[in-house]
Amino acid sequence: MNAPSAQAGSSSEEAGARSIAGDESASGSLQVGRFVALLPAAAYQLNELESRLRASGTYMPVAHAAWSQTASSWGTRAGFPVARLGIDVPGLSGNVYLEHGQFLHLGLSLTWAMESPADGLKAAPGTAFTLNETRRVRFYERNYYDHPAFGVIALVTPAQGPRAPGRAPGRVTPASRRFAALPPAARHAWLASHLAALRAGRIPLAQLP
C-alpha cells in the first residue's frame, strides 16, 4: 500500500463557484482560507512514522509534506491543489481542504492514476483511484484516510498557542497502530461495514480490530 502523508458537507452555489482557496476573504458569512507557507523538512512531525512504514516492507510512503494555512468556512470545499502543498507524485492530483464550523474538518479529494498498481488491486496500468473523504479532526491526533489503493495519514496542529495538556505531538493510540498494521483489504472491508457507526462515535477506538 502506498501512503502519502500530510501535516496539516453541504455546499452553497456561491461556495461551489470557488473550489480553490486563495487569499483569505469573506463573502457574507463564508470565509475562504489563506495559504501561508510550506514548512521545511525540519518542522515535519511524522518523520518517525514514515521511517517505520518504510521499514515495514508493506507500506511505501510516496510523499511527505507540511504547510501552514488558515481554515475556510464549513461547507465551502475551498482547498489547495496538492502541487501547491509541495506534493509531486506522478499521476496524483486533487485538493486538500481545511474547514472550520462548530468543529474542525479536514477533507481530501484526490485522484491517483497509478502507472503500476499493486497486484492485489487487479487493475490495469494507468487506472485512476479516487479518495474523497471529509472527517472531523482534533489537534495533535493522527488521522488515517484509507483506500484499497492508497492512504493518507494527516496531522493538524495549531500555528500558535500552547499544546493541550497531556497531548504529545502525533500521539497514536495502540488501537490506531493495531488497525494500521492490518492488510489494506482487511481495513477496507472493516471500514465498509462500520464507517457510519465509527463516524457517529458508537465504536470506541478500543474496539478497532
N, C-alpha and C positions, 0 to 999 in steps of 0.2 A: 504494500500500500504506500502511496506517496502522500506526504503530509506537509503541505505548506504551513508555515506558522506566522502569525501576525502578533503585533504587540499593541496594540491599540484596540401590517395593518391596513387600515383604510387609507385611501389617498383622495385628495380633492383634485378637481380639474386644474386648479392653479398649481398645485404641487406637482402634478404629473407632467406639467409643461416644462419643468426644470428638474431633470434627473441627475445632473452633475452639480455637485456643490462647488462654490467658488468663494468669493468674498462673502463674509457674514452679512446677511441682510435680513430685513423683515418685511413681509407683505401681510398686512393685517396682523394676525396673531402668529403667523408662521415665520420661523427663523431658519435660515439656511446656514449650515456650519461653515467654518473657515479653516482651510488647511494652514497649519502654522509652519511645520518644518519636518524633514526627515531627521531621525535620530541616528547618531553614529553607532557603530557596532559595539563600542564600549558601553553603551547605555542599554543594550539588549538584556532582557531578564529571563529569556527562555533558552539560553545557551546550554545549560546543563541538560535540559530535556532534549534538545536537539542532538547532543552528543550521545545520550542514551538511546535515542531512536536509531541513530546511525550504527551504534554498536550492536543493536538487537539483531541485525541481519534480516529483519522482517519489514521494517519501515525505512523508507528513503526520503528524508527531507529534501525538497527541491527549491525551497525559498524561505528566507527569514527576513522580516522587515519590521521596522518600528518607526512610528511617526507621532507627531503632536497635532491635534485638531480640536476645534470646538464642536459641540453636538448640534445637530439640526433638530427642529421640532418633530415630535412624534407624527408619523404618517406622511412626511414629505418624501421619503425614499431618496433623498438627495445625498449621493455618495461620491466617492473619489475612485477613478479608474485605477486598476492595480499598477499600471505603469507609473502613475504619479506617486504611488506609495513605495516605489523602489523595487517592485516585483517584476522580474523579467524572466518568464518561463515560456518557452516556445509553445504556442497554441493556447495559452491561458489568457482569458480576457474577462472583463466584468468589473463590478463595483463593490466597494465596501462602504457601508453607511452606519453612522452612529447617531441614534436619535434619543431625545430626552423628553418625556412627558411626565407622568406620575412616577415612572421608573425609567431606567436607562436600558436601551436595547441596542444590540449590535447585529447588523444584518449583512449577509453575503449573497451576492448574485453573481455566480462565477460559472463560466463555461470553459472546459478544457478539451481541446481536440488533441488527443494523445497520438503521437507518432507510433508508439509501440505499446498498446495496452497490455496489462498483465494477462498471462494465460488464463487465469481464473475468471477473467471478465468475459472471455469468449467473444471478443469484439474485434472487428477489423481495424487495421491501421487507419488513423485519422478519425476514428469515432469520437464524437463530441459528447462529453458527460457534463451535466449541469448540477450544480449545488446551489439551491435557492432557499435560504432559511434565515429567519429573524428570531432572536431569543432575548429574553431579559438577562442582563449581566450585572454582576456586582464587582466593585473594585477589588483588585488583587486576587480574584479567583479565575482559574483557567477554565476555558470553555471549549468543548470539543464539538466541532461540526463534522458530522460523519456522512460518508457516501461510500458505496461499494468500490468506486474507482479512486477516490482521493478524499482527504480530510483536511481540516484546518484546526489548529489549536491557537486560540486567541486569549490575550490577557489585556485588560483595560485598567489603567491606573490614573489617578488624578494628577494633573500637572502641578498643582500646588496643594498645600495643606498637609497636616500630619497623617500618618498611617493609622488606620483603625486599630485600637488596642487588640493585641493577640493575633494580628494578621501579619504574616510574613509575606513578602512579595512572591507571587507564584505558588502559593500553598496548594498542595494537591492532597486530597484525602486518599486513604488506602483503597476505598471503593472505586475512586476515579482511576487509580493506577491499575487496579484489577480489571476494570472494564476496558481500559485502553489496551491491555495485553491480549484481549480476545482476538481471534481471527476476524478480519473485516466482514466476512459473510455472517458470522455469528452476531456481531454487533448490529449489523444492518437488520437482520431478522428480528432481534430482540426489540430494536427501536421501532420497527414497523408495527409491532404488536402492542407496544407500551408507550409510544410517544405522547399520546393525548393525556394519559394518566400522569406521565412524568412532568409534562408542562403544567398540569393542574396542581402539582405538588402532592399527589396522592401516593407517590412512590418515593420513600426516603432514599438517600444515597446508599445507606447500608444494605438495601435490598437489590442493588445492582448485581448482575451476575458476575 
